[in-house]
Amino acid sequence: MSDTPKPVPADESAQADLADSEAPAPASGFAKRLESFFEVIPFLGGVFIVVLSVEPLRNFIWDSRQVIIPIVVFAAVVIPTILLMPIGQRWLRESKASTRAGLFIFFMLVLVSIVAIVASLGKFYQYTVLRGVFLAVVCLLPGAMWYLFVGTRKASLLNEYLVNLDRLGLLRQVRNEDAAIRGRRVQGYLQKFEAIYGELAPNVYADVLSGRLGKYSRADTGGVTTLSTATVPVLLATVLISLGWFVTLPPYQADVVFTVSPGVQALTPSGTPVQLAFLGAYFFSLQMLFRRYVLEDLGGSAYVAVSLRIILAVIGIWTFTAVSSANDHLLLLAGFVFGVFPRVLWQVVEQMFKKAAGLILPSMVSQLPISDLDGLTVWHEVRLEEEDIENVPNMATADIVELLLNTRLPPERIIDWTDQAILYTQLGPQPKPKEGGSAREKLRTHGIRTASSLLWASWQARLQGRSEEFDRILQGADGASAMPALEDSLRTNSNLDLIEQWRGTCDAAQRPSAQPGAEQPSRLLEPRDGEFDLGRAAAAA
């Protein structure tokens, strides 16, 4: 890549313009009146407490509960919804601290009122209200995570994305590339970001194309999230989750018979295999969404995965119930397990079919499973499957830029997994234990676990004049070494250049051709204690 100047922060005038653009607009007359209302909320709260202490007024409120309860519930639902909308968030930013404190006290009074009213209702009403509140929370929680994620973290995602692109050298002009081609390539990276998180301000394009990277704020990332990549998957997942919960815990049951307290019975499902399958899918999906929310990796694909998991879990337990003679308790357990891990269903069906018909179904297990890479958990495997990465060769040829943008996994971790995958793909599947030690294990004994570390260690060995000793690591029974061919094959992977750029190991020269009179490296490194330390050379990568 050519030596172009690295991006520098935006100049002071641009930062001043940005500060001016973020200045809050004057509050409207309605906003001022709303502020005045919320400032007297503490006083109104004191009046409410006094009213409850007067018996005639308390009795009047109780007699009017059929009117008061819907009004309170309506206020508790509508007001938070408005405050979560852009106009409500803008009003909150422009309001005074006393107004926000009054708003908080107002919601506390509403919640306390709801709890007090529910506690004084009859058993049937307690049962219905508690179940309704629980259903509202569990149905809306996944969608609320997405809204909060996009509204609060979009600017930080953009800043980190641009830094990672620059470290990979993808914002610079490379060899044999003119300015127009470089501009289209960089615009493509920004358009990929927009396709997931929404539109960007024009100044972001101008800064990146001119080689200046500023620290962007919410004002530069305030575009509306695109409908096709996020909103529709979130809505569909919310609909499926709501249907599942309404089947599991029907919001209204006129013929309910209370055997325990209304609160306990309101949150107790009847317990069928289909309900347990949905609960298993929801159990896994909620944890997955929360992890991705914390890791800033919550995209539309996550909600597509939630929808697929719910559908597959229900279809899977239908199939298993139809072909299995298991007892009721085993069916309930199987439903929950299939909801958490749908792939287990195929393994069970495969074994049942093999036992019944003597035939072998296609296996869903790869000879180079993605779990072979160091540091992967079941959460990482599920996330990578969403990016069509199901095995080690897929990881070796993955689009690193897409992974940085879509997965939001730590960049160093993505680079390391891709680096491992390149080496493991060329080494092939692990042999069975009785077939002897594998090439992967032989390299690990010398501290070599990635493609870039192998090439770096090989270069260090040549500089020290110990290349023959290094080649003996992969020496076969016939005395020939597989190391030269392995190094040549590793360099055919296009991702290796980006990895070496990231790790700063681009200086590692290729192995010279095996020809008489070939020029040898002129620089030599001093060995430690007269011996070549392969582990130290590999660790340098």
C-alpha positions as CSV (number, residue, x, y, z in Angstrom):
1,M,0.0,0.0,0.0
2,S,1.2,3.5,-0.7
3,D,2.4,5.8,2.0
4,T,-0.5,8.2,2.4
5,P,-0.9,10.4,5.4
6,K,-3.0,9.0,8.2
7,P,-6.3,10.6,8.9
8,V,-6.1,13.5,11.3
9,P,-8.9,14.9,13.5
10,A,-11.1,17.6,12.0
11,D,-9.9,21.2,12.4
12,E,-11.1,23.5,15.0
13,S,-13.5,25.4,12.8
14,A,-15.3,22.1,11.9
15,Q,-15.5,21.2,15.6
16,A,-16.9,24.6,16.3
17,D,-19.6,24.2,13.6
18,L,-20.4,20.8,15.1
19,A,-20.8,22.3,18.5
20,D,-23.1,25.0,17.1
21,S,-25.2,22.4,15.4
22,E,-25.7,20.5,18.7
23,A,-26.9,23.5,20.6
24,P,-30.5,22.9,21.8
25,A,-33.3,24.8,20.1
26,P,-35.5,27.1,22.2
27,A,-38.3,25.3,23.9
28,S,-41.8,25.8,22.5
29,G,-44.7,27.2,24.5
30,F,-46.2,23.7,24.9
31,A,-42.8,22.4,26.2
32,K,-42.6,25.2,28.7
33,R,-46.1,24.5,30.0
34,L,-45.2,20.8,30.3
35,E,-42.1,21.7,32.2
36,S,-44.2,23.8,34.6
37,F,-46.6,20.9,35.1
38,F,-43.8,18.4,36.0
39,E,-42.2,20.9,38.4
40,V,-45.3,20.8,40.6
41,I,-45.4,17.0,40.6
42,P,-43.8,16.7,44.1
43,F,-46.5,19.1,45.4
44,L,-49.2,17.0,43.8
45,G,-47.7,13.9,45.2
46,G,-48.0,15.3,48.7
47,V,-51.7,16.2,48.0
48,F,-52.3,12.7,46.8
49,I,-51.0,11.2,50.0
50,V,-53.1,13.5,52.1
51,V,-56.2,12.6,50.0
52,L,-55.6,8.9,50.7
53,S,-55.5,9.6,54.4
54,V,-59.1,11.0,54.4
55,E,-61.6,8.2,54.5
56,P,-64.4,9.8,52.5
57,L,-62.0,10.7,49.7
58,R,-60.4,7.3,49.8
59,N,-63.8,5.6,49.6
60,F,-64.7,7.8,46.6
61,I,-61.6,6.7,44.8
62,W,-62.3,3.1,45.5
63,D,-65.9,3.4,44.3
64,S,-64.6,5.0,41.0
65,R,-61.9,2.4,40.4
66,Q,-63.5,1.2,37.2
67,V,-62.8,4.6,35.7
68,I,-59.5,5.4,37.5
69,I,-57.7,2.1,36.7
70,P,-58.0,2.5,32.9
71,I,-56.9,6.1,33.1
72,V,-53.8,5.3,35.2
73,V,-52.9,2.3,33.0
74,F,-53.3,4.5,29.9
75,A,-51.0,7.2,31.3
76,A,-48.4,4.6,32.4
77,V,-48.3,3.3,28.8
78,V,-48.7,6.4,26.6
79,I,-46.4,8.8,28.4
80,P,-43.3,6.5,28.4
81,T,-44.0,5.7,24.7
82,I,-44.0,9.4,23.9
83,L,-40.8,10.0,25.9
84,L,-39.1,7.2,23.9
85,M,-39.9,8.8,20.6
86,P,-37.5,11.3,19.1
87,I,-39.7,14.3,20.0
88,G,-39.8,13.1,23.6
89,Q,-36.1,12.5,23.8
90,R,-35.5,16.0,22.4
91,W,-37.8,17.5,25.0
92,L,-36.0,15.6,27.8
93,R,-32.6,16.9,26.6
94,E,-33.9,20.5,26.6
95,S,-35.8,20.3,29.9
96,K,-34.4,21.4,33.2
97,A,-33.1,19.0,35.9
98,S,-36.1,19.9,38.2
99,T,-38.5,18.9,35.4
100,R,-36.8,15.5,34.9
101,A,-36.9,15.0,38.7
102,G,-40.6,15.8,38.7
103,L,-41.2,13.4,35.8
104,F,-39.4,10.6,37.8
105,I,-41.5,11.2,40.9
106,F,-44.7,11.2,38.7
107,F,-43.9,7.8,37.4
108,M,-43.1,6.5,40.9
109,L,-46.5,7.7,42.0
110,V,-48.2,6.0,39.1
111,L,-46.4,2.7,39.8
112,V,-47.2,2.9,43.5
113,S,-50.9,3.6,42.6
114,I,-51.0,0.7,40.3
115,V,-49.5,-1.7,42.9
116,A,-51.9,-0.4,45.6
117,I,-55.0,-0.7,43.3
118,V,-54.0,-4.2,42.2
119,A,-53.4,-5.4,45.7
120,S,-56.9,-4.3,46.7
121,L,-58.7,-6.0,43.8
122,G,-60.4,-9.4,43.9
123,K,-58.5,-12.6,43.0
124,F,-59.7,-12.7,39.4
125,Y,-58.7,-9.1,38.8
126,Q,-55.4,-9.6,40.4
127,Y,-54.8,-12.6,38.3
128,T,-55.7,-10.8,35.1
129,V,-53.8,-7.6,35.8
130,L,-50.6,-9.3,36.9
131,R,-50.6,-11.6,33.9
132,G,-51.3,-8.6,31.6
133,V,-48.4,-6.6,33.0
134,F,-46.0,-9.6,32.7
135,L,-47.1,-10.2,29.1
136,A,-46.5,-6.6,28.2
137,V,-43.0,-6.6,29.6
138,V,-41.8,-9.9,28.1
139,C,-43.4,-9.2,24.7
140,L,-42.0,-5.6,24.3
141,L,-38.6,-6.1,26.0
142,P,-36.7,-7.6,22.9
143,G,-38.0,-4.8,20.6
144,A,-37.2,-2.1,23.2
145,M,-33.6,-3.3,23.3
146,W,-33.2,-2.6,19.6
147,Y,-34.7,0.9,19.9
148,L,-32.5,1.9,22.8
149,F,-29.4,0.4,21.0
150,V,-29.8,2.3,17.8
151,G,-30.8,5.5,19.6
152,T,-27.8,5.6,22.0
153,R,-24.9,3.8,20.4
154,K,-24.9,4.6,16.7
155,A,-22.2,7.3,16.9
156,S,-19.8,5.2,18.9
157,L,-20.3,2.3,16.4
158,L,-19.4,4.6,13.5
159,N,-16.2,5.9,15.2
160,E,-15.0,2.5,16.1
161,Y,-15.8,1.2,12.6
162,L,-13.8,3.9,10.9
163,V,-10.8,3.3,13.2
164,N,-10.8,-0.4,12.4
165,L,-10.9,0.3,8.7
166,D,-8.0,2.6,9.0
167,R,-6.0,0.1,11.0
168,L,-6.6,-2.5,8.3
169,G,-5.3,0.0,5.7
170,L,-8.6,0.0,3.8
171,L,-9.1,3.8,3.9
172,R,-5.8,4.4,2.1
173,Q,-5.1,4.4,-1.6
174,V,-3.4,1.1,-2.5
175,R,-1.1,0.2,-5.4
176,N,-2.6,0.4,-8.9
177,E,-5.6,2.3,-7.7
178,D,-6.5,5.8,-8.7
179,A,-8.4,8.3,-6.6
180,A,-11.8,7.6,-8.2
181,I,-11.6,3.8,-7.5
182,R,-10.5,4.5,-4.0
183,G,-13.4,6.9,-3.5
184,R,-16.0,4.3,-4.7
185,R,-14.4,1.6,-2.5
186,V,-14.5,3.8,0.6
187,Q,-18.1,4.9,-0.2
188,G,-19.0,1.3,-0.3
189,Y,-17.8,0.8,3.3
190,L,-19.9,3.7,4.5
191,Q,-23.0,2.5,2.6
192,K,-22.7,-0.9,4.3
193,F,-22.8,1.0,7.6
194,E,-25.9,2.9,6.5
195,A,-27.7,-0.3,5.4
196,I,-27.6,-1.5,9.0
197,Y,-27.8,1.5,11.2
198,G,-29.3,4.3,9.1
199,E,-28.2,7.3,7.1
200,L,-25.1,9.4,7.8
201,A,-24.6,13.1,7.5
202,P,-22.9,14.4,4.3
203,N,-19.9,15.7,6.3
204,V,-19.0,12.1,7.4
205,Y,-18.6,11.2,3.7
206,A,-16.6,14.3,3.0
207,D,-14.2,13.8,6.0
208,V,-13.6,10.1,5.2
209,L,-13.0,10.6,1.5
210,S,-10.6,13.5,2.2
211,G,-8.6,11.4,4.8
212,R,-9.8,13.3,7.9
213,L,-11.5,11.3,10.6
214,G,-13.3,13.4,13.3
215,K,-15.0,12.3,16.4
216,Y,-18.6,12.1,15.3
217,S,-21.6,12.6,17.6
218,R,-25.3,11.8,17.5
219,A,-25.9,14.9,15.3
220,D,-23.9,13.2,12.5
221,T,-25.7,9.8,12.9
222,G,-29.2,11.0,13.4
223,G,-30.7,9.4,10.2
224,V,-33.7,7.1,10.3
225,T,-32.9,3.4,10.5
226,T,-33.6,1.6,7.3
227,L,-36.8,-0.3,7.1
228,S,-35.6,-3.4,5.3
229,T,-32.7,-4.4,7.5
230,A,-34.0,-3.7,11.0
231,T,-37.5,-2.5,11.5
232,V,-39.3,-5.4,9.7
233,P,-37.3,-8.2,11.5
234,V,-37.9,-6.5,14.9
235,L,-41.6,-6.3,14.2
236,L,-41.9,-9.9,13.0
237,A,-40.0,-11.2,16.0
238,T,-42.2,-9.1,18.4
239,V,-45.3,-10.6,16.7
240,L,-44.0,-14.2,17.1
241,I,-43.0,-13.6,20.7
242,S,-46.4,-12.1,21.5
243,L,-48.2,-15.1,19.9
244,G,-46.0,-17.5,21.8
245,W,-46.7,-15.8,25.1
246,F,-50.4,-15.5,24.5
247,V,-50.5,-19.2,23.9
248,T,-48.4,-20.0,26.9
249,L,-50.1,-17.5,29.3
250,P,-53.5,-16.5,27.9
251,P,-54.2,-12.9,29.0
252,Y,-57.8,-13.7,30.0
253,Q,-59.4,-16.9,31.4
254,A,-62.9,-16.6,32.6
255,D,-63.1,-20.1,34.0
256,V,-59.9,-20.0,36.1
257,V,-60.0,-21.9,39.4
258,F,-57.6,-20.7,42.0
259,T,-55.6,-23.4,43.8
260,V,-52.8,-21.1,44.9
261,S,-52.3,-17.4,45.3
262,P,-53.4,-15.3,42.2
263,G,-49.8,-14.0,41.8
264,V,-48.3,-17.4,41.5
265,Q,-51.1,-18.8,39.3
266,A,-50.9,-15.8,37.0
267,L,-47.3,-16.7,36.1
268,T,-47.7,-20.5,35.9
269,P,-48.1,-22.0,32.4
270,S,-50.2,-25.1,31.8
271,G,-47.1,-26.9,30.5
272,T,-47.4,-28.5,27.1
273,P,-44.5,-29.6,24.8
274,V,-45.2,-26.7,22.4
275,Q,-45.2,-24.2,25.3
276,L,-41.9,-25.5,26.6
277,A,-40.4,-25.4,23.1
278,F,-41.4,-21.7,22.9
279,L,-40.1,-21.0,26.4
280,G,-36.8,-22.7,25.5
281,A,-36.5,-20.5,22.4
282,Y,-37.3,-17.4,24.3
283,F,-34.9,-18.4,27.1
284,F,-32.0,-18.6,24.7
285,S,-33.1,-15.6,22.5
286,L,-33.4,-13.2,25.4
287,Q,-29.9,-14.0,26.7
288,M,-28.5,-13.7,23.1
289,L,-30.1,-10.3,22.6
290,F,-28.9,-9.0,25.9
291,R,-25.3,-10.2,25.2
292,R,-25.4,-8.5,21.8
293,Y,-26.9,-5.3,23.3
294,V,-24.0,-5.1,25.8
295,L,-21.4,-6.0,23.1
296,E,-23.0,-3.4,20.7
297,D,-23.8,-6.1,18.2
298,L,-27.6,-5.9,18.1
299,G,-28.7,-5.8,14.5
300,G,-31.7,-6.9,12.4
301,S,-30.2,-10.3,11.8
302,A,-30.4,-11.0,15.6
303,Y,-34.2,-10.7,15.4
304,V,-34.4,-12.9,12.3
305,A,-32.5,-15.5,14.3
306,V,-35.0,-15.2,17.1
307,S,-37.9,-15.7,14.7
308,L,-36.3,-18.7,13.1
309,R,-35.5,-20.3,16.5
310,I,-39.1,-20.0,17.6
311,I,-40.5,-21.4,14.4
312,L,-37.9,-24.3,14.3
313,A,-38.5,-25.1,17.9
314,V,-42.3,-25.4,17.4
315,I,-42.0,-27.5,14.2
316,G,-39.3,-29.6,15.8
317,I,-41.4,-30.6,18.8
318,W,-44.4,-31.3,16.5
319,T,-42.3,-33.7,14.6
320,F,-40.8,-35.3,17.6
321,T,-44.2,-35.7,19.3
322,A,-45.6,-37.4,16.2
323,V,-42.8,-40.0,15.8
324,S,-41.7,-40.6,19.4
325,S,-43.3,-42.8,22.0
326,A,-41.7,-41.0,24.9
327,N,-43.6,-40.2,28.1
328,D,-45.0,-36.8,28.9
329,H,-42.2,-35.7,31.1
330,L,-39.6,-36.5,28.4
331,L,-41.6,-34.7,25.8
332,L,-41.7,-31.6,28.0
333,L,-37.9,-31.7,28.5
334,A,-37.3,-32.4,24.8
335,G,-39.5,-29.4,23.9
336,F,-37.4,-27.0,26.1
337,V,-34.1,-28.5,24.8
338,F,-35.2,-28.2,21.2
339,G,-36.1,-24.6,21.8
340,V,-32.6,-23.8,23.2
341,F,-30.6,-25.9,20.8
342,P,-32.7,-26.7,17.6
343,R,-29.7,-28.6,16.1
344,V,-30.1,-31.3,18.7
345,L,-33.4,-32.3,17.0
346,W,-31.7,-33.3,13.8
347,Q,-29.2,-35.4,15.7
348,V,-32.1,-37.2,17.5
349,V,-34.0,-37.7,14.3
350,E,-30.8,-38.9,12.6
351,Q,-30.2,-41.6,15.3
352,M,-33.9,-42.7,15.3
353,F,-33.9,-43.0,11.5
354,K,-30.6,-45.0,11.4
355,K,-32.0,-47.3,14.1
356,A,-35.4,-47.8,12.4
357,A,-34.4,-48.0,8.7
358,G,-30.7,-48.7,8.8
359,L,-29.9,-45.7,6.7
360,I,-27.6,-42.8,7.3
361,L,-28.8,-39.3,6.9
362,P,-26.4,-36.5,5.9
363,S,-24.5,-35.3,8.9
364,M,-24.7,-31.6,9.9
365,V,-21.2,-31.8,11.6
366,S,-18.3,-30.6,9.6
367,Q,-14.8,-32.3,9.6
368,L,-13.4,-28.8,10.4
369,P,-16.1,-27.4,12.8
370,I,-15.9,-23.8,13.8
371,S,-15.5,-24.9,17.4
372,D,-11.9,-25.9,16.7
373,L,-10.9,-22.3,16.9
374,D,-9.6,-21.1,20.2
375,G,-11.9,-19.0,22.4
376,L,-15.2,-19.8,20.7
377,T,-18.3,-20.4,22.8
378,V,-21.8,-21.5,21.8
379,W,-22.8,-17.8,21.7
380,H,-20.0,-17.1,19.2
381,E,-20.9,-20.1,17.1
382,V,-24.5,-19.0,16.8
383,R,-23.5,-15.5,15.9
384,L,-21.1,-16.6,13.2
385,E,-23.7,-18.9,11.7
386,E,-25.8,-15.8,11.1
387,E,-23.0,-14.6,8.8
388,D,-22.9,-17.9,6.9
389,I,-19.7,-19.1,8.8
390,E,-20.4,-22.7,9.9
391,N,-16.9,-24.2,9.7
392,V,-13.2,-23.3,9.6
393,P,-12.9,-22.9,5.8
394,N,-15.8,-20.4,5.9
395,M,-14.0,-18.4,8.5
396,A,-10.7,-18.4,6.6
397,T,-12.4,-16.9,3.5
398,A,-14.8,-14.6,5.3
399,D,-15.1,-10.9,4.5
400,I,-13.3,-9.3,7.5
401,V,-14.9,-5.8,6.9
402,E,-18.4,-7.4,7.0
403,L,-17.5,-9.2,10.2
404,L,-16.2,-6.0,11.8
405,L,-19.4,-4.2,10.8
406,N,-22.0,-6.8,11.4
407,T,-20.8,-8.8,14.4
408,R,-19.4,-6.1,16.6
409,L,-17.0,-8.7,18.1
410,P,-13.7,-7.3,19.2
411,P,-11.5,-6.7,16.1
412,E,-8.5,-8.5,17.5
413,R,-10.6,-11.5,18.2
414,I,-11.9,-11.6,14.6
415,I,-8.4,-11.2,13.2
416,D,-7.1,-14.0,15.4
417,W,-9.9,-16.4,14.5
418,T,-9.4,-15.7,10.8
419,D,-5.7,-16.2,11.2
420,Q,-6.2,-19.5,12.9
421,A,-8.7,-20.6,10.3
422,I,-6.3,-19.9,7.4
423,L,-3.7,-22.2,9.0
424,Y,-6.2,-25.0,10.0
425,T,-7.8,-25.0,6.5
426,Q,-4.4,-25.8,4.9
427,L,-3.5,-28.4,7.5
428,G,-6.8,-30.2,7.1
429,P,-8.9,-32.1,9.6
430,Q,-7.5,-33.5,12.8
431,P,-6.5,-37.2,12.5
432,K,-7.9,-39.8,14.8
433,P,-5.9,-40.3,18.1
434,K,-4.6,-43.7,17.1
435,E,-3.1,-42.2,13.9
436,G,-0.5,-40.2,15.7
437,G,0.2,-36.5,16.4
438,S,-1.2,-34.0,14.0
439,A,0.6,-31.2,12.2
440,R,-1.5,-28.8,14.2
441,E,-0.2,-30.2,17.5
442,K,3.4,-30.2,16.3
443,L,3.2,-26.5,15.5
444,R,1.5,-25.7,18.8
445,T,4.4,-27.3,20.7
446,H,6.6,-24.5,19.2
447,G,4.1,-21.8,20.0
448,I,2.7,-21.5,16.5
449,R,-1.1,-21.4,16.3
450,T,-1.9,-19.0,13.4
451,A,-0.8,-18.5,9.8
452,S,0.9,-15.2,10.4
453,S,2.9,-16.5,13.4
454,L,4.1,-19.4,11.2
455,L,5.3,-17.1,8.4
456,W,6.9,-14.8,11.0
457,A,8.7,-17.6,12.8
458,S,9.9,-19.0,9.4
459,W,11.3,-15.7,8.4
460,Q,13.1,-15.3,11.8
461,A,14.5,-18.8,11.3
462,R,15.9,-17.9,7.8
463,L,17.4,-14.7,9.3
464,Q,19.3,-16.8,11.8
465,G,20.3,-19.4,9.3
466,R,18.2,-22.1,11.0
467,S,15.7,-22.8,8.3
468,E,16.5,-26.5,8.1
469,E,15.8,-26.9,11.8
470,F,12.5,-25.1,11.4
471,D,11.5,-27.2,8.5
472,R,12.0,-30.4,10.5
473,I,8.9,-29.5,12.6
474,L,6.7,-30.9,9.8
475,Q,9.2,-33.5,8.5
476,G,7.5,-36.7,7.2
477,A,8.5,-40.3,7.4
478,D,10.3,-40.0,4.1
479,G,12.5,-37.2,5.4
480,A,10.8,-34.5,3.3
481,S,9.3,-31.4,5.0
482,A,5.8,-30.1,4.3
483,M,6.8,-26.6,5.5
484,P,7.8,-24.9,2.2
485,A,4.6,-26.0,0.5
486,L,2.5,-25.0,3.5
487,E,4.0,-21.5,3.5
488,D,3.3,-21.1,-0.2
489,S,-0.3,-22.3,0.2
490,L,-0.9,-19.9,3.1
491,R,0.0,-16.9,1.0
492,T,-2.7,-17.7,-1.5
493,N,-5.4,-16.5,0.9
494,S,-6.3,-12.9,0.3
495,N,-7.2,-12.3,4.0
496,L,-3.6,-12.9,5.0
497,D,-2.5,-9.5,3.6
498,L,-5.0,-7.7,5.8
499,I,-4.0,-9.8,8.9
500,E,-0.3,-9.0,8.4
501,Q,-1.2,-5.3,8.0
502,W,-3.2,-5.4,11.2
503,R,-0.4,-7.3,13.2
504,G,2.4,-5.3,11.7
505,T,4.2,-8.3,10.3
506,C,4.2,-7.2,6.6
507,D,8.1,-7.2,6.7
508,A,8.2,-11.0,6.8
509,A,9.7,-11.9,3.4
510,Q,8.6,-14.9,1.4
511,R,10.6,-18.1,1.4
512,P,13.2,-17.8,-1.4
513,S,13.0,-20.2,-4.4
514,A,14.9,-23.4,-4.0
515,Q,17.4,-22.6,-6.8
516,P,21.2,-22.9,-6.9
517,G,22.8,-19.6,-6.1
518,A,19.6,-18.1,-4.6
519,E,20.3,-15.0,-2.6
520,Q,20.1,-15.5,1.2
521,P,18.9,-13.0,3.7
522,S,21.7,-10.6,4.7
523,R,20.5,-9.8,8.2
524,L,21.0,-12.2,11.0
525,L,19.5,-12.1,14.4
526,E,21.6,-13.2,17.3
527,P,20.2,-16.5,18.8
528,R,19.7,-16.7,22.5
529,D,22.3,-18.8,24.3
530,G,23.5,-20.2,21.0
531,E,20.2,-21.9,20.2
532,F,17.2,-20.8,18.1
533,D,14.1,-20.3,20.2
534,L,11.1,-21.1,18.0
535,G,8.6,-20.2,20.7
536,R,10.1,-16.7,21.0
537,A,10.0,-16.2,17.3
538,A,6.4,-17.2,17.0
539,A,5.4,-15.1,20.0
540,A,6.8,-12.0,18.2
541,A,3.8,-12.3,15.8
